[in-house]
């Protein structure tokens, strides 16, 4: 079984969360992380029903995560 990555982004202005699987143009929203994930699941089911599982699997991207040994101040200098 393959593991997928779900990005959860808090909405600092309104509250709640947005959820997405990187690469698939389907989103979920909710007041809690669980609600956003449940909404995302419904959106992904609709996407797969329309475009097919092969299309969805081909679109999934794996974010590259790298730790940098520098401060934000150093990183933001020109």
Order of alpha helices (4+ residues) and beta strands (2+ residues): beta-beta-beta-alpha-alpha-alpha
